[in-house]
């Protein structure tokens, strides 16, 4: 990280409380469910040595690293895109009242996420499309809400088409036998957050590439999960790529070969990460990871074997 990159990173502070930005004809609204220290830094990104964190402490702290506890700081968040007259919700967080015994941060969590959406001007019935970049617990939880029956889950967005990667749906769903090497939590997640949307007839499975509208395209980027995807935005001269969990921490921009502890296929995830980041650098796409705090999005450039930070997202007042 050179001096210019470190100085540009300081602009994250000014965007901390911002709500939205506009790229071309697309408005982007950020909805944060939670943000804070999530776990040991080198537990989250095991292959990134202590020197990577320490050498970049000036800009990693406090939004991405808490040096005093050596914890990775992460956000649980969703992105609302207003594009082509429609409202698209990218990932849906953890959800309320879920049985997640293997994830204490998520277990039986309560949060006013739908209220946050409404305060951002989005009612559940207004959402036209839900994009699940992959089917991990913290990306599908608000796909559903509690119904009127005991233990019943129903789609939280009654008018939405849910775009789900086919490879993930197979891997985590009943077609793969649930117990075929999957964790019990994976079965719980599918049953309370994905299966009810299938039963309602609101799921569209896709593979490879899927055009959402004239501004937005889904593209497979496997490795983190079998069907992990990115959402590319191209409108006018503006570009962005919502990369889901392709990147958990900014240290993976500096050292893209380093996978997170959550990746099912670390080698394939690293290949997808490098491919997507190289294109983002070459085409000046704003990189929007699922779990970055601070400004939440960053423009990158190639630097040696990794990537340097050019500038953080500049939001309006929202």
C-alpha positions as CSV (number, residue, x, y, z in Angstrom):
1,X,0.0,0.0,0.0
2,X,1.6,3.3,-1.0
3,X,1.0,6.7,0.5
4,X,-1.7,7.7,-2.0
5,X,-3.7,4.6,-1.3
6,X,-3.4,5.1,2.5
7,X,-4.5,8.7,2.2
8,X,-7.5,7.8,0.0
9,X,-8.5,5.2,2.5
10,X,-9.0,8.0,5.1
11,X,-12.0,9.2,3.0
12,X,-13.9,6.2,4.4
13,X,-14.6,8.2,7.6
14,X,-16.6,10.8,5.7
15,X,-18.8,8.1,4.1
16,X,-19.4,6.2,7.4
17,X,-23.0,7.5,7.9
18,X,-23.9,7.9,4.2
19,X,-26.9,6.0,2.8
20,X,-26.8,6.0,-1.0
21,X,-24.9,6.7,-4.2
22,X,-25.9,6.9,-7.9
23,X,-24.0,5.1,-10.7
24,X,-25.3,6.0,-14.1
25,X,-29.1,5.4,-13.9
26,X,-28.9,3.1,-10.9
27,X,-29.4,4.3,-7.3
28,X,-27.6,2.2,-4.7
29,X,-28.9,2.2,-1.1
30,X,-26.9,0.4,1.6
31,X,-28.8,-1.2,4.5
32,X,-26.6,-2.3,7.4
33,X,-27.9,-5.0,9.7
34,X,-24.9,-5.1,12.0
35,X,-21.2,-4.1,12.1
36,X,-18.4,-4.9,14.6
37,X,-15.6,-7.3,15.5
38,X,-16.5,-10.7,14.1
39,X,-13.7,-13.0,15.0
40,X,-9.9,-13.4,15.1
41,X,-8.4,-11.7,12.1
42,X,-6.2,-14.7,11.2
43,X,-9.0,-17.0,11.8
44,X,-11.1,-15.2,9.2
45,X,-8.2,-15.0,6.7
46,X,-5.8,-17.8,7.9
47,X,-3.2,-17.3,5.2
48,X,-2.7,-13.6,5.7
49,X,0.2,-13.3,8.1
50,X,0.3,-10.8,11.0
51,X,2.6,-8.4,9.1
52,X,-0.1,-7.8,6.5
53,X,-2.4,-6.5,9.2
54,X,0.2,-4.6,11.1
55,X,1.8,-3.0,8.0
56,X,-1.6,-1.6,7.0
57,X,-2.9,-0.7,10.4
58,X,-3.1,3.0,9.6
59,X,-6.1,2.4,7.2
60,X,-7.4,-1.0,8.3
61,X,-8.3,0.3,11.7
62,X,-10.9,0.8,12.9
63,X,-13.3,-0.1,10.1
64,X,-11.7,-3.4,9.0
65,X,-9.5,-4.5,11.9
66,X,-9.5,-3.9,15.7
67,X,-5.8,-4.1,16.6
68,X,-6.4,-4.2,20.4
69,X,-8.3,-7.6,20.1
70,X,-6.8,-8.6,16.7
71,X,-10.3,-9.0,15.4
72,X,-11.5,-8.7,11.9
73,X,-14.3,-6.0,11.8
74,X,-17.1,-6.9,9.4
75,X,-20.6,-5.8,8.5
76,X,-23.8,-7.7,7.8
77,X,-25.5,-5.6,5.1
78,X,-27.7,-5.6,2.0
79,X,-27.9,-3.4,-1.0
80,X,-31.0,-2.0,-2.6
81,X,-30.7,-1.1,-6.3
82,X,-33.3,1.0,-8.1
83,X,-32.7,0.1,-11.7
84,X,-35.0,0.3,-14.8
85,X,-38.0,1.2,-12.7
86,X,-37.6,-1.9,-10.5
87,X,-36.3,-2.4,-6.9
88,X,-33.6,-5.1,-6.6
89,X,-32.4,-6.3,-3.2
90,X,-28.9,-7.9,-3.1
91,X,-28.6,-10.5,-0.3
92,X,-30.9,-10.5,2.7
93,X,-28.8,-10.9,5.9
94,X,-29.3,-13.2,8.8
95,X,-33.0,-13.0,9.6
96,X,-34.9,-13.1,12.8
97,X,-35.5,-16.0,15.2
98,X,-33.4,-18.5,13.2
99,X,-32.0,-21.7,14.7
100,X,-28.3,-21.3,14.1
101,X,-26.7,-23.2,17.0
102,X,-23.3,-23.4,15.3
103,X,-23.1,-19.7,14.8
104,X,-23.6,-17.8,18.1
105,X,-23.7,-14.4,16.3
106,X,-26.7,-15.5,14.2
107,X,-28.5,-17.8,16.6
108,X,-32.1,-16.7,17.4
109,X,-31.0,-13.1,16.4
110,X,-33.6,-10.3,16.5
111,X,-33.2,-7.3,14.3
112,X,-35.5,-4.6,12.7
113,X,-34.2,-5.3,9.2
114,X,-37.5,-4.8,7.5
115,X,-38.0,-1.6,9.5
116,X,-34.6,-0.4,8.2
117,X,-35.7,-1.1,4.7
118,X,-38.9,0.8,5.2
119,X,-37.0,3.8,6.6
120,X,-34.9,3.7,3.4
121,X,-38.1,3.9,1.4
122,X,-38.5,0.2,0.6
123,X,-41.6,-1.8,1.7
124,X,-41.5,-5.6,1.4
125,X,-44.1,-5.5,-1.3
126,X,-42.0,-3.0,-3.3
127,X,-39.2,-5.4,-3.9
128,X,-39.3,-6.8,-7.5
129,X,-36.1,-9.0,-7.4
130,X,-34.1,-10.6,-4.6
131,X,-30.6,-11.6,-5.5
132,X,-28.9,-14.2,-3.4
133,X,-25.2,-14.2,-4.3
134,X,-24.9,-17.5,-2.5
135,X,-26.8,-19.6,0.1
136,X,-24.9,-19.0,3.3
137,X,-26.9,-18.1,6.4
138,X,-26.0,-14.4,6.4
139,X,-27.1,-13.9,2.8
140,X,-30.5,-15.5,2.8
141,X,-32.0,-15.0,6.3
142,X,-34.6,-12.3,5.4
143,X,-35.7,-14.2,2.3
144,X,-38.5,-15.3,4.6
145,X,-40.3,-14.1,7.7
146,X,-42.4,-15.9,10.3
147,X,-45.9,-16.9,9.0
148,X,-49.1,-17.2,11.0
149,X,-48.6,-21.0,11.6
150,X,-46.4,-22.4,14.3
151,X,-42.9,-22.8,12.8
152,X,-44.1,-21.6,9.4
153,X,-41.8,-19.5,7.2
154,X,-43.2,-17.5,4.2
155,X,-41.5,-15.2,1.6
156,X,-40.7,-11.8,3.1
157,X,-41.0,-10.1,-0.3
158,X,-44.3,-11.4,-1.7
159,X,-44.0,-9.9,-5.1
160,X,-40.3,-10.6,-5.8
161,X,-38.6,-13.1,-8.0
162,X,-35.7,-14.7,-6.1
163,X,-32.6,-15.3,-8.2
164,X,-30.7,-18.3,-6.8
165,X,-27.6,-19.9,-8.2
166,X,-28.5,-23.3,-9.4
167,X,-25.3,-24.9,-8.2
168,X,-25.8,-23.7,-4.6
169,X,-29.5,-24.8,-4.7
170,X,-28.4,-28.3,-5.6
171,X,-25.5,-28.4,-3.2
172,X,-27.5,-27.2,-0.1
173,X,-30.9,-28.6,-1.1
174,X,-32.7,-31.9,-0.8
175,X,-31.6,-33.0,-4.2
176,X,-28.1,-33.4,-2.6
177,X,-29.6,-35.3,0.4
178,X,-28.9,-32.5,2.9
179,X,-26.7,-34.9,5.0
180,X,-24.3,-35.6,2.1
181,X,-21.4,-34.0,3.9
182,X,-23.3,-30.8,4.7
183,X,-23.5,-29.3,8.2
184,X,-26.7,-29.4,10.1
185,X,-26.8,-25.6,10.0
186,X,-26.8,-25.8,6.2
187,X,-30.0,-27.9,6.3
188,X,-31.6,-25.5,8.7
189,X,-30.7,-22.5,6.5
190,X,-32.2,-24.1,3.4
191,X,-35.3,-25.3,5.1
192,X,-36.2,-21.9,6.7
193,X,-34.8,-19.5,4.2
194,X,-34.9,-21.1,0.7
195,X,-37.4,-24.0,0.6
196,X,-40.4,-21.7,1.6
197,X,-39.6,-19.5,-1.4
198,X,-39.5,-22.5,-3.7
199,X,-42.9,-23.6,-2.4
200,X,-44.3,-20.2,-3.1
201,X,-43.1,-20.5,-6.7
202,X,-40.9,-17.4,-6.5
203,X,-37.5,-18.9,-7.2
204,X,-35.6,-18.7,-10.5
205,X,-32.5,-20.8,-10.7
206,X,-29.8,-19.7,-13.0
207,X,-26.2,-20.8,-14.0
208,X,-23.3,-19.2,-15.8
209,X,-24.7,-15.8,-16.5
210,X,-28.1,-14.1,-16.1
211,X,-29.2,-10.7,-17.3
212,X,-31.3,-9.0,-14.6
213,X,-32.0,-5.9,-16.7
214,X,-30.2,-3.5,-19.0
215,X,-27.9,-2.4,-16.2
216,X,-27.3,-5.5,-14.1
217,X,-25.9,-9.0,-14.9
218,X,-25.3,-11.9,-12.6
219,X,-22.1,-14.0,-13.3
220,X,-20.9,-17.2,-11.7
221,X,-17.7,-16.9,-9.6
222,X,-17.5,-20.3,-7.8
223,X,-15.2,-21.4,-5.0
224,X,-16.6,-19.7,-1.9
225,X,-19.6,-22.0,-2.5
226,X,-20.3,-24.0,-5.7
227,X,-22.6,-21.3,-7.0
228,X,-21.1,-18.1,-5.6
229,X,-21.9,-15.2,-7.9
230,X,-21.2,-11.6,-8.5
231,X,-23.6,-8.9,-9.8
232,X,-22.1,-6.5,-12.4
233,X,-23.5,-3.0,-12.9
234,X,-22.8,-1.1,-16.1
235,X,-24.8,2.1,-16.6
236,X,-23.6,5.0,-18.7
237,X,-19.9,5.3,-18.0
238,X,-20.2,3.9,-14.5
239,X,-19.2,0.4,-13.4
240,X,-19.5,-1.6,-10.2
241,X,-19.4,-5.3,-9.2
242,X,-21.1,-6.6,-6.1
243,X,-18.8,-9.5,-5.2
244,X,-20.6,-11.1,-2.3
245,X,-18.1,-13.2,-0.2
246,X,-15.4,-13.3,-2.9
247,X,-13.6,-10.8,-0.5
248,X,-14.2,-10.8,3.3
249,X,-11.4,-8.4,4.3
250,X,-9.4,-5.7,2.5
251,X,-6.2,-7.8,3.1
252,X,-7.5,-10.1,0.4
253,X,-7.2,-7.2,-2.0
254,X,-3.5,-6.9,-1.1
255,X,-3.0,-10.7,-1.2
256,X,-5.8,-12.2,-3.4
257,X,-4.4,-15.7,-3.1
258,X,-5.5,-15.7,0.6
259,X,-8.9,-17.4,1.0
260,X,-11.3,-16.9,3.9
261,X,-12.0,-19.7,6.4
262,X,-15.5,-19.9,5.0
263,X,-14.5,-20.9,1.4
264,X,-15.5,-24.5,0.5
265,X,-12.9,-24.6,-2.3
266,X,-10.1,-22.1,-1.5
267,X,-8.1,-22.6,-4.7
268,X,-11.1,-22.1,-6.9
269,X,-12.2,-19.1,-4.8
270,X,-8.8,-17.5,-5.2
271,X,-9.0,-18.0,-9.0
272,X,-12.4,-16.4,-9.1
273,X,-11.3,-13.5,-6.9
274,X,-8.2,-12.7,-9.0
275,X,-10.3,-12.9,-12.2
276,X,-13.0,-10.6,-10.9
277,X,-10.5,-8.1,-9.3
278,X,-8.3,-7.9,-12.4
279,X,-11.3,-7.0,-14.5
280,X,-12.5,-4.5,-11.9
281,X,-9.1,-2.8,-12.0
282,X,-8.9,-2.8,-15.8
283,X,-12.5,-1.5,-16.2
284,X,-12.6,0.7,-13.2
285,X,-15.4,-1.2,-11.6
286,X,-16.2,-0.1,-8.0
287,X,-15.8,-3.3,-5.9
288,X,-18.7,-3.8,-3.4
289,X,-18.0,-6.7,-1.0
290,X,-20.8,-8.1,1.2
291,X,-19.0,-7.6,4.5
292,X,-16.9,-4.4,4.3
293,X,-17.6,-1.8,6.9
294,X,-16.5,1.8,6.5
295,X,-17.3,3.1,3.0
296,X,-18.3,-0.4,2.0
297,X,-17.0,-0.2,-1.5
298,X,-13.6,0.6,-3.1
299,X,-11.9,1.2,-6.5
300,X,-8.8,-0.9,-7.0
301,X,-5.8,-1.0,-9.3
302,X,-3.2,-3.7,-10.0
303,X,-0.1,-3.6,-7.8
304,X,2.4,-6.4,-8.2
305,X,0.7,-9.7,-7.4
306,X,-2.1,-8.0,-5.6
307,X,-4.2,-4.8,-5.8
308,X,-3.9,-1.4,-4.3
309,X,-6.8,0.9,-3.2
310,X,-7.4,3.9,-5.4
311,X,-10.4,5.4,-3.5
312,X,-13.3,4.5,-1.4
313,X,-16.9,5.0,-2.4
314,X,-18.2,8.6,-2.3
315,X,-21.8,8.6,-1.1
316,X,-24.4,11.3,-1.1
317,X,-26.5,12.1,1.9
318,X,-29.2,9.5,1.0
